[in-house]
Amino acid sequence: MSLRNKLYYPKTHIVTNLYTSGKEFMLEDSTEYIGFFHRYIDGEIMSGAEYQRGFSKKLIPYVNVIDQPQTFIYDQLKKRITFASPTNTFPVPTIEDYNNGKITRYFIKRRNFSSYTDLLEIDKKQYNLWSRANSGIDEKLYDAISLDWKLTGPLNDTNINGNVVYGVSDTNYRIVRLKDKSFEGLKDFLTDYIELTIYSPYVSENIKNLFVNIK
């Protein structure tokens, strides 16, 4: 059974009902895939017109391993030996993050690619591998960025007794727009400005109740 990178994707982050007639994708066991597939905003591709837990399988670019066995094996060994490929992760804020009111998020994409479909969210460990020259993730092939994501506070900017209290959604919107100027595609990748925050429907009520007093 193959699992998606994220437990949940908004419908706007999934392209469904795509079809390949072959020579485009294969399963991870090198079996050529023909049929319907769907694509996610983070670049992941899975079988089936739509995701079906327990049935959809991860698809990877097709390589003719019969005609090019040595090339295929060499490429796979080269990737493992020289550099690691970044993999998508989905952050889970801790109580300490909510206490601090923010979490640092990390994103990566191939250089010279500007589409949001080329972006991945990664963790701090992968970001550190990328930031060290000639170690881990190829910094010449990939560009990466970090940003602070606001978790707590009022939903929107609020004026209290003449003082502006910056809101969660408005702050995250501004951060994304600012970072997109140097990391093109981010504003189309990050569109849910309350994701992970105390306003997210996917954050537990226990967390929300702990921090409701600082909305």
N, C-alpha and C positions, 0 to 999 in steps of 0.2 A: 504494500500500500504506500502511495506517495502522498506526502502532505505538502500543502502550500507554504510559502515563506511566511505569510501572515495568516492568522486565524480568520480575519475579516478584511474584505476589500469592498469599498463602495462600488456600486454598479458602474460609475463613471471611470473607474480604474480597471475595467475588464472589457476586452473586445472578444465577443463570443461568435459562434457559428462560422468560424474560419475553416477552410478546407485545403488539404495538401494532397496532390496526386502522386507524391513520392519524390525521392532525391532531395528532400528539404530537411526532414527531421528523422531522428531515430530514437528508440528507447535506450535507456542506460545500459542495456545488455547488448547494444549494437544492432538490434533488429530494426530494419527500415520501417518507418511508420507511414501509413496511408489512411486518410480519413479526416474527420472533423477534429479541430483543436481550438483552444482559446488562449489568449495572451493577456498578461497582467502588466500593470504600469511599471513594475520593477524589472520587467524583462523576462520573467518566468513564463514558460510555455508548457501547457499540459494538454493531454489528450481529451477528446470529448468536446462537443459543441459548448457545453457548460460544465462547471466543476461538479463531480459526483464523488463524494467521499467514499473511498474504498475501491473505486473504479478508475478514476482519472490518474494518469501516470505522467511523470515528468518527461519532457521531450528535450533533446539536445540536437545541435546541428548535425546534419547527415555527413558521414564519411564512408566511402566505399572501402571497408576494411578487407574485402576480398582482393580487390585490385591494388590497394595501397596499404597492405598490412604493416610494412616497415615504417612508412611515413606516419601512419596512425599511431603506432606504438611509440615512435620517436617523439612525436608531438606531445603525447600524454606524459612521457617521462620528462621531457624538457620542461613542461609546465610545473611538474612536481619538484624537480630539482632546482630550477632557477628561481621562479617566483610563484607565489600562491595567487589564485584568482579570488577576488573579493566575493563574499557570499552575503546575501540579504539577511538582515536581522531586524527584529522588531523590539524596541526598548520597552522595558517594564519598570516604571519609576518605583523607587523604594520610599518608605516612610520618610527617610532622611531627605530625599529629593523633594517630597511635598513640604516638608518643614522648611527647606531652603527656598521653596516657591518656584523652582525651575529644575530642568534637567538638560544636560548637554547632549545634543544629537549630532550624528556624523553621517555624511553622505559622500558618495563617490561615483564617478562616471569616467568613461573613456575620453581622453582629450580630443578636442575638435568635434565632439558630438554635442549638440545643443538640445536635442529632443528630451522631454521628460521620460520617455520610455527607455532611455539609456542610463537612468539613474538607479542607484541602489542605496538603501540605508544600511549602514554597517555599524559595528560596535567600536568602542574605544580601542580595543586590542588591535583590530584591523587598521584603524586610523593611525595608530602608532607605528604599525608595520609599514604603512605607506609613507609616513613622514620621515622614516630613516632611509637614507639613500642606499640603493643596492641591497636592500634587505626586506624580505617578505613580499610586499606588493609593489609592483613596478611603478615608481613615481614618474617615469618618463611616459608610460602608457596611460596612466590614470591621473585624474585631478580629484581632489577631495576637499571637503569643507566641514567646519563644525559651527554649531550655533546653539545659543541658549534658548530653550523653549519654556515659556511661562506656564506654570501649572496651577497656581492659586491666585486669588484676588477677585475683584468684581469681573463680571463677564465682559463688560465694555468700559471704556474710559468714563470715569465718574468725577464730578466736581463736588467735593465735600468741604464746606466752609471756605470756599475760595481756593482750595488746593486740589490739583488734579491727581486722582488715583488711577494709575494706568491699568486697563482691563486686560484680561487674558486673551480674548479673541483679537482685539485691536492690536495688542502688542505683538502677538505671534504673526499677524498679518503684516505688520510693518517690518518685522525681522526678515520674513520670507522675501518680501519685495526688495529689501535692501541687499540681501545676499544674492538674489537672482541677478543683480547687475554684474557680478563677477563670476557667478556660477549658473549660467543660463539653463533654464529648464526647471529650476527648483520651484518656481511659483506655480507651475502646472503639475508638479509632483506632490507638493504639500498644499492641499486645498481645504483640509479640515483643520481649522485653527483652534478647535477645542479638543483635538485628539490627545489622549493621555491625561487631560486636565480633569479637574473636579467636576467639569460640566459634561464630560463625555458619558454617553449612555453605557459604555463598556467598562467604566471604572466602578469598582464595587461600592455599594452603599456604605460599607464600613469606612472606607477612605473618605468618602464625601462627608459623612457625619463628623469625622475628626476635624475637618477643615472648613466646615460650613460657616464658622464664626468669622472667617477672614474673607468671605466673599465681598 
